[in-house]
């Protein structure tokens, strides 16, 4: 009867020794590393506790999630700024004739020292193409420190004189105040009259019907918001009608071919009335010669 309790005591001691061994080894961890040696958790703890009691109270009051996110973002920016080897030092622009450099820099929205890898090339290109005089653009990184911009500008077809100011115009009537007059600007068609830029497309279409006359053209004046006066290189003025200007110009071309009207003593060729042509001699005070 006395052997039974001794056997029960021996069996009970075995699991106690196993428990002791587990206790000495410490709690089982899935990572195999102490929690205090895990950088991510340690960094989060530092961010949460870095503000001290005052910071903790502010985080609790304003929303601790917002505070944690702000601190993580700030730490990330600091780390990226410290380790990036590619900092912007120069912006190179190719193909710029009309657009102001300040407008390009404003569209790129960069400054020296910015991370070159952090520049959004697609967004930069879209902002550049939003500039009126830019038809297309590309933006590239040129490591280690350069942003390279290539512009395709709209081409000027005329120069509009408005008082003492001159403005370049493309074929769609867009205007631009150039930082400098590009080479060849003196050969552009000179426009005058209020509202002329908005009608330059119509003028170019009209002139396309008679290229021989177009080659002699020096200037065009938009008159009364309704019609054109053309001025040739030799000073002869052609007054076109408000309607059927193409037919009037074609009639003049035929007469010029037969009679050389534009190279004679006439200073004004008036085509404003249908089926009639008025010629005015050169010089002030000379009356027109009457209908032809």
C-alpha positions as CSV (number, residue, x, y, z in Angstrom):
1,X,0.0,0.0,0.0
2,X,2.9,2.4,0.6
3,X,4.4,2.0,-2.9
4,X,1.5,3.6,-4.7
5,X,1.9,7.2,-3.3
6,X,5.7,7.2,-4.1
7,X,5.0,6.3,-7.7
8,X,2.4,9.1,-8.0
9,X,4.9,11.6,-6.5
10,X,7.6,10.6,-9.0
11,X,5.2,11.1,-12.0
12,X,4.2,14.5,-10.8
13,X,7.8,15.7,-10.5
14,X,8.6,15.1,-14.2
15,X,6.2,17.8,-15.7
16,X,7.5,20.3,-13.1
17,X,11.0,19.9,-14.3
18,X,9.9,20.4,-17.9
19,X,8.1,23.5,-16.9
20,X,11.2,24.8,-15.1
21,X,13.3,24.3,-18.2
22,X,10.9,26.2,-20.4
23,X,10.8,29.0,-17.9
24,X,14.6,29.4,-18.0
25,X,14.6,29.5,-21.8
26,X,12.1,32.4,-21.7
27,X,8.9,32.9,-23.7
28,X,8.8,31.5,-27.3
29,X,8.9,34.2,-30.0
30,X,8.1,33.6,-33.6
31,X,10.7,36.0,-34.9
32,X,13.5,34.5,-32.9
33,X,14.6,38.1,-31.9
34,X,13.8,40.1,-28.8
35,X,11.1,42.7,-29.3
36,X,13.5,45.5,-28.4
37,X,15.8,44.6,-31.3
38,X,13.1,45.0,-34.0
39,X,13.8,48.4,-35.6
40,X,10.3,49.1,-37.0
41,X,8.6,48.6,-33.6
42,X,11.4,50.4,-31.8
43,X,11.0,53.4,-34.2
44,X,7.3,53.5,-33.7
45,X,7.7,53.5,-30.0
46,X,10.2,56.4,-30.2
47,X,7.8,58.4,-32.4
48,X,5.0,57.8,-30.0
49,X,7.0,58.6,-26.9
50,X,9.4,61.3,-28.4
51,X,7.1,64.2,-27.5
52,X,7.1,63.3,-23.8
53,X,4.1,63.9,-21.7
54,X,3.1,67.1,-23.4
55,X,3.4,65.5,-26.9
56,X,1.4,62.5,-25.8
57,X,-1.4,64.7,-24.4
58,X,-1.4,66.7,-27.6
59,X,-1.6,63.5,-29.7
60,X,-4.4,62.2,-27.5
61,X,-6.3,65.5,-27.8
62,X,-5.9,66.0,-31.6
63,X,-6.0,62.4,-32.7
64,X,-3.0,60.2,-32.1
65,X,-3.3,58.5,-35.5
66,X,-2.8,61.8,-37.3
67,X,0.2,62.7,-35.1
68,X,1.9,59.3,-35.8
69,X,1.4,59.7,-39.5
70,X,2.8,63.2,-39.5
71,X,5.9,62.1,-37.6
72,X,6.5,59.1,-39.9
73,X,6.2,61.3,-43.0
74,X,8.7,63.8,-41.6
75,X,11.1,61.0,-40.7
76,X,10.8,59.5,-44.2
77,X,11.5,62.9,-45.8
78,X,14.6,63.3,-43.7
79,X,15.9,59.9,-44.5
80,X,15.3,60.2,-48.2
81,X,16.9,63.7,-48.3
82,X,19.9,62.3,-46.4
83,X,20.5,59.3,-48.6
84,X,19.7,60.5,-52.1
85,X,22.8,61.1,-54.3
86,X,20.9,62.9,-57.1
87,X,20.1,66.5,-56.2
88,X,18.9,69.0,-58.8
89,X,21.5,71.5,-59.8
90,X,20.6,72.7,-63.3
91,X,17.6,72.9,-65.7
92,X,18.5,72.9,-69.4
93,X,15.9,74.0,-72.0
94,X,16.1,73.3,-75.7
95,X,13.8,74.7,-78.4
96,X,12.9,77.9,-76.6
97,X,12.4,81.0,-78.8
98,X,9.3,82.7,-77.5
99,X,8.4,81.3,-74.0
100,X,9.8,83.1,-71.0
101,X,12.2,81.1,-68.9
102,X,10.4,82.2,-65.8
103,X,7.2,80.5,-67.1
104,X,9.1,77.3,-67.7
105,X,10.5,77.2,-64.2
106,X,7.1,78.0,-62.7
107,X,5.6,75.1,-64.6
108,X,8.3,72.7,-63.5
109,X,7.9,73.8,-59.9
110,X,11.5,72.8,-58.9
111,X,14.4,74.4,-57.1
112,X,18.1,73.6,-56.7
113,X,18.6,70.8,-54.2
114,X,15.4,69.0,-54.9
115,X,15.6,65.3,-55.4
116,X,16.0,64.6,-59.1
117,X,14.3,61.2,-58.7
118,X,11.4,62.8,-57.0
119,X,10.4,65.0,-60.0
120,X,7.1,63.9,-61.6
121,X,8.0,64.0,-65.2
122,X,4.5,63.4,-66.5
123,X,3.0,66.2,-64.4
124,X,5.8,68.5,-65.4
125,X,5.2,67.9,-69.1
126,X,1.4,68.5,-68.7
127,X,2.1,71.9,-66.9
128,X,4.5,72.9,-69.7
129,X,2.0,72.1,-72.4
130,X,-0.6,74.3,-70.6
131,X,1.5,77.3,-71.5
132,X,-0.2,79.0,-74.5
133,X,2.8,79.1,-76.8
134,X,3.9,75.5,-76.2
135,X,2.6,72.9,-78.6
136,X,4.5,70.0,-77.0
137,X,7.2,69.2,-74.4
138,X,9.3,66.4,-73.1
139,X,11.0,66.3,-69.6
140,X,13.9,64.0,-68.9
141,X,16.3,63.3,-66.0
142,X,20.0,63.6,-66.9
143,X,21.9,62.1,-64.0
144,X,23.4,63.0,-61.8
145,X,21.9,66.5,-61.4
146,X,20.2,67.9,-64.5
147,X,16.6,68.2,-65.6
148,X,16.5,68.4,-69.5
149,X,13.4,70.0,-71.2
150,X,12.7,70.0,-74.9
151,X,10.0,72.4,-76.2
152,X,8.1,72.4,-79.5
153,X,6.7,75.9,-79.7
154,X,3.9,77.1,-81.9
155,X,5.3,79.0,-84.9
156,X,4.6,82.6,-85.5
157,X,3.0,83.5,-88.8
158,X,2.4,87.2,-88.2
159,X,3.4,90.2,-86.0
160,X,0.5,92.3,-84.7
161,X,1.1,95.9,-84.1
162,X,-1.2,97.4,-81.4
163,X,-0.1,101.0,-80.8
164,X,3.5,100.8,-79.9
165,X,3.4,97.1,-78.9
166,X,4.2,94.2,-81.1
167,X,2.8,90.7,-80.4
168,X,3.6,87.4,-82.2
169,X,0.6,85.4,-83.5
170,X,0.4,81.8,-84.6
171,X,-2.0,80.5,-87.2
172,X,-4.7,79.8,-84.6
173,X,-4.7,83.4,-83.4
174,X,-2.8,82.7,-80.2
175,X,-0.7,85.6,-79.0
176,X,2.5,85.7,-77.0
177,X,4.7,88.5,-75.6
178,X,8.1,87.3,-76.6
179,X,11.1,87.7,-74.3
180,X,13.0,88.7,-77.5
181,X,12.2,88.9,-81.2
182,X,13.2,85.6,-82.8
183,X,15.4,85.5,-85.9
184,X,13.4,86.2,-89.0
185,X,10.6,88.1,-87.2
186,X,11.1,91.0,-89.5
187,X,9.9,88.9,-92.4
188,X,6.6,88.0,-90.7
189,X,3.4,89.4,-92.0
190,X,2.5,92.6,-90.2
191,X,-1.1,92.9,-88.9
192,X,-2.9,95.9,-87.8
193,X,-6.4,96.8,-86.5
194,X,-8.3,95.8,-83.3
195,X,-9.2,92.1,-83.3
196,X,-6.8,91.2,-86.1
197,X,-5.3,88.2,-84.3
198,X,-8.7,86.5,-83.9
199,X,-9.2,86.5,-87.7
200,X,-5.7,85.6,-88.9
201,X,-6.8,82.1,-89.7
202,X,-9.4,83.4,-92.1
203,X,-6.8,85.7,-93.7
204,X,-4.4,82.8,-94.3
205,X,-7.1,80.8,-95.9
206,X,-8.0,83.7,-98.2
207,X,-4.4,84.3,-99.3
208,X,-4.0,80.6,-100.1
209,X,-6.3,81.1,-103.2
210,X,-3.9,83.6,-104.8
211,X,-0.3,82.7,-103.9
212,X,1.2,85.1,-106.5
213,X,-0.4,88.1,-104.7
214,X,0.5,86.6,-101.3
215,X,4.2,86.7,-102.2
216,X,3.9,90.5,-102.6
217,X,2.1,91.1,-99.4
218,X,3.7,93.2,-96.7
219,X,0.8,93.9,-94.2
220,X,-2.9,93.4,-93.6
221,X,-5.2,95.6,-91.6
222,X,-8.5,94.4,-90.1
223,X,-10.9,97.3,-90.7
224,X,-14.1,97.9,-88.7
225,X,-14.2,94.4,-87.3
226,X,-15.5,93.2,-90.7
227,X,-13.0,93.2,-93.6
228,X,-9.3,93.3,-94.7
229,X,-7.1,95.9,-96.4
230,X,-4.0,94.4,-97.9
231,X,-0.8,96.4,-98.3
232,X,1.8,95.1,-100.9
233,X,5.5,95.6,-100.8
234,X,5.3,98.5,-103.3
235,X,2.8,100.3,-101.2
236,X,-0.3,99.5,-103.2
237,X,-3.4,99.0,-101.0
238,X,-6.1,96.4,-101.9
239,X,-9.4,97.1,-100.2
240,X,-11.3,93.8,-99.9
241,X,-15.1,93.6,-99.5
242,X,-16.8,92.2,-96.3
243,X,-18.3,89.4,-98.3
244,X,-17.0,87.3,-101.2
245,X,-13.4,88.4,-100.6
246,X,-12.1,85.3,-102.3
247,X,-14.0,86.2,-105.6
248,X,-12.8,89.8,-105.4
249,X,-9.2,88.7,-105.0
250,X,-9.5,86.3,-107.9
251,X,-10.9,89.0,-110.1
252,X,-8.0,91.3,-109.2
253,X,-5.5,88.5,-110.1
254,X,-7.0,88.2,-113.6
255,X,-6.8,91.9,-114.2
256,X,-3.3,92.0,-112.9
257,X,-2.3,89.3,-115.3
258,X,-3.7,91.2,-118.2
259,X,-3.1,94.9,-117.3
260,X,-0.4,94.9,-114.6
261,X,-2.6,97.2,-112.4
262,X,-0.5,96.7,-109.3
263,X,2.7,97.9,-110.9
264,X,1.3,101.1,-112.4
265,X,0.6,104.5,-110.8
266,X,-2.4,103.4,-108.7
267,X,-2.1,103.6,-104.9
268,X,-5.4,102.0,-104.0
269,X,-7.4,99.2,-105.6
270,X,-10.9,99.3,-104.1
271,X,-12.8,96.1,-104.4
272,X,-15.5,96.8,-101.8
273,X,-18.4,97.0,-104.3
274,X,-19.5,93.9,-106.1
275,X,-18.8,93.9,-109.9
276,X,-16.9,97.2,-109.7
277,X,-13.3,98.1,-109.4
278,X,-12.1,101.6,-108.3
279,X,-8.6,102.7,-108.8
280,X,-7.0,105.6,-106.9
281,X,-3.8,107.2,-108.1
282,X,-0.8,107.6,-105.9
283,X,-0.3,110.7,-104.0
284,X,-2.6,112.7,-101.6
285,X,-5.5,114.6,-103.1
286,X,-5.7,112.5,-106.3
287,X,-9.2,111.4,-107.1
288,X,-10.1,107.9,-108.1
289,X,-10.2,107.2,-111.8
290,X,-13.7,105.9,-111.6
291,X,-15.3,102.5,-111.9
292,X,-13.8,100.0,-114.4
